[in-house]
Amino acid sequence: MPRRLAALLVVTVLVGACQSGTPQLTVASVQASEPVSGSAQVALTITNDGDGDDELVAVETDAAIGIEIHETVVDDGQAVMERRDAVTVPAGGSVSFRPGGLHLMMIAPDDDVALGGTFPITLQFDRSEPITVEAEVVDLLDLSESAFEESDDGA
């Protein structure tokens, strides 16, 4: 029994070490594409100015059936979307969700997701409180262009 207790203590300490520091998250540049073929992409940047990592674990909105975290990867010369369960937001770093890489995919957006409109989305994190932001709906081409402009600026 003492060995089990010691092993449990070691696991508890290791888990605690992985959760050290405090994340301090902000969300910026929130845009959604006008729906195409029953879906829409959401682009945004999450910045962590804290000294602890966090993870984006879910995204919710009443403006669609759901929002999934996806990543576009190249496999055998073909780009494919893979669903992700979570994305780490590292301490002192940022993560951008943009077309062609990590992105958020809205499934069956409703009429609130219309060009020029806005709608709320809530980001759920492993360690931090949820953050609700307004997404501005833009043309998909404009969403893609803003993503390239930001990546050219080092974002």
C-alpha positions as CSV (number, residue, x, y, z in Angstrom):
1,M,0.0,0.0,0.0
2,P,2.8,2.5,0.7
3,R,4.2,2.0,-2.8
4,R,0.8,2.9,-4.3
5,L,0.5,6.0,-2.2
6,A,4.0,7.0,-3.2
7,A,3.2,6.4,-6.9
8,L,0.0,8.5,-6.6
9,L,2.0,11.3,-5.0
10,V,4.5,11.3,-7.8
11,V,1.7,11.4,-10.4
12,T,0.0,14.3,-8.5
13,V,3.3,16.2,-8.4
14,L,3.9,15.7,-12.1
15,V,0.4,16.8,-13.1
16,G,0.8,19.9,-10.9
17,A,4.1,20.7,-12.5
18,C,2.5,20.7,-15.9
19,Q,0.0,23.2,-14.7
20,S,2.4,25.7,-13.1
21,G,2.1,29.4,-13.7
22,T,-1.0,31.4,-14.5
23,P,-2.3,32.0,-18.1
24,Q,-3.4,35.5,-19.0
25,L,-5.4,35.2,-22.2
26,T,-6.7,37.8,-24.7
27,V,-8.5,37.3,-28.0
28,A,-8.2,39.6,-31.0
29,S,-8.9,39.9,-34.7
30,V,-12.1,37.9,-34.6
31,Q,-13.7,37.4,-38.0
32,A,-16.0,34.8,-39.6
33,S,-16.4,34.1,-43.2
34,E,-19.7,34.4,-44.9
35,P,-21.2,30.8,-45.1
36,V,-20.3,28.7,-48.1
37,S,-21.9,25.2,-48.6
38,G,-23.2,25.0,-45.1
39,S,-20.1,26.0,-43.2
40,A,-18.1,29.1,-42.3
41,Q,-14.6,29.6,-40.9
42,V,-13.7,31.7,-37.9
43,A,-10.3,33.4,-37.7
44,L,-8.8,34.9,-34.5
45,T,-5.7,35.2,-32.4
46,I,-5.4,34.1,-28.8
47,T,-2.4,35.6,-26.9
48,N,-1.2,34.4,-23.5
49,D,0.7,37.1,-21.6
50,G,0.8,34.9,-18.5
51,D,3.5,32.5,-17.3
52,G,1.5,29.3,-17.6
53,D,0.2,27.4,-20.6
54,D,-3.5,26.9,-21.3
55,E,-5.5,24.9,-23.8
56,L,-8.5,25.9,-26.0
57,V,-10.8,22.9,-25.5
58,A,-14.1,24.1,-27.1
59,V,-15.8,26.9,-28.9
60,E,-19.5,27.6,-28.7
61,T,-22.1,29.8,-30.4
62,D,-25.8,29.9,-30.7
63,A,-25.3,31.0,-34.4
64,A,-24.5,27.5,-35.6
65,I,-25.0,23.8,-34.8
66,G,-21.4,23.8,-33.5
67,I,-17.9,25.0,-34.0
68,E,-15.0,22.5,-34.4
69,I,-11.3,23.0,-34.1
70,H,-9.6,22.0,-37.3
71,E,-6.1,22.0,-38.7
72,T,-5.3,21.8,-42.4
73,V,-2.4,19.5,-43.1
74,V,-0.7,18.2,-46.3
75,D,-0.8,14.4,-46.6
76,D,0.7,12.9,-49.8
77,G,0.5,16.2,-51.5
78,Q,-3.2,16.8,-50.6
79,A,-4.5,19.3,-48.1
80,V,-6.9,17.6,-45.6
81,M,-8.7,19.0,-42.6
82,E,-8.1,17.1,-39.3
83,R,-10.3,17.7,-36.2
84,R,-8.3,18.7,-33.1
85,D,-9.6,18.2,-29.5
86,A,-7.6,21.0,-28.1
87,V,-4.9,23.5,-29.0
88,T,-2.2,24.7,-26.5
89,V,-1.8,28.4,-26.0
90,P,1.8,28.6,-24.7
91,A,2.8,31.0,-21.9
92,G,4.3,34.2,-23.5
93,G,3.0,33.1,-26.9
94,S,0.0,33.3,-29.2
95,V,-1.9,31.0,-31.5
96,S,-3.6,32.2,-34.7
97,F,-6.5,30.5,-36.3
98,R,-6.6,31.2,-40.1
99,P,-7.6,29.6,-43.3
100,G,-5.1,27.0,-44.5
101,G,-3.8,26.1,-41.0
102,L,-5.4,26.0,-37.6
103,H,-9.0,27.3,-38.0
104,L,-12.4,27.1,-36.4
105,M,-15.1,25.6,-38.6
106,M,-18.7,26.6,-38.0
107,I,-21.2,23.8,-38.8
108,A,-24.5,24.9,-40.3
109,P,-24.4,28.6,-39.4
110,D,-27.8,30.3,-39.1
111,D,-29.1,33.6,-40.5
112,D,-27.1,35.6,-37.9
113,V,-24.0,34.7,-39.8
114,A,-24.5,37.2,-42.7
115,L,-22.1,39.5,-44.4
116,G,-21.6,42.7,-42.4
117,G,-23.2,41.2,-39.3
118,T,-21.8,40.1,-36.0
119,F,-22.5,37.2,-33.6
120,P,-21.0,36.1,-30.2
121,I,-18.8,33.1,-29.8
122,T,-17.4,31.7,-26.5
123,L,-14.0,30.1,-26.2
124,Q,-13.6,27.5,-23.4
125,F,-10.2,26.8,-21.9
126,D,-8.8,24.1,-19.7
127,R,-7.5,26.5,-17.0
128,S,-8.9,30.0,-17.7
129,E,-12.4,31.3,-17.5
130,P,-14.4,31.3,-20.8
131,I,-14.0,34.3,-23.1
132,T,-16.9,35.6,-25.2
133,V,-16.1,37.8,-28.2
134,E,-18.1,39.2,-31.2
135,A,-17.2,37.8,-34.6
136,E,-17.6,40.1,-37.6
137,V,-18.8,38.4,-40.7
138,V,-16.7,39.2,-43.8
139,D,-16.3,37.7,-47.3
140,L,-14.1,34.5,-47.3
141,L,-11.6,36.2,-49.6
142,D,-11.3,39.2,-47.1
143,L,-10.8,36.7,-44.3
144,S,-8.0,35.0,-46.2
145,E,-6.4,38.3,-47.2
146,S,-6.3,39.5,-43.6
147,A,-4.7,36.2,-42.6
148,F,-1.9,36.7,-45.1
149,E,-1.4,40.3,-44.1
150,E,-1.1,39.3,-40.4
151,S,1.4,36.5,-41.2
152,D,3.5,39.0,-43.3
153,D,3.6,41.3,-40.2
154,G,5.0,38.4,-38.1
155,A,1.7,37.6,-36.4
